[in-house]
């Protein structure tokens, strides 16, 4: 699905696309290098971003830890635009409710 450097290239291009208002990726798997998007997600001020993982393909615990560590940062220090992130089992996370409240507030 993704080349090794695709996520890095996307993270580098998104800030340059001033006319773009929404960026959505669906049916993601662990092939998506989430870590390379993390800094952009925390610094993003204008773009609505949705990253939705395939609900039928479980993520490894290590990959979930990477995603959840960013979610903790978002909850503790919300960026101007809260990304919408969903992945299998997220509703069971201890961070789920706080993140959902924050996202719904659009903070």
ABEGO torsion letter per residue (X at the ends): XBBAAAAAAAAAAAAABAABABBBBBGBBAABBAAAAAAAAAABAABBBBBBBBAABBBBAAAAAAAAAAAAAAAABBBABBBBBBBBGAAABAAAAAAAAAAAAGX
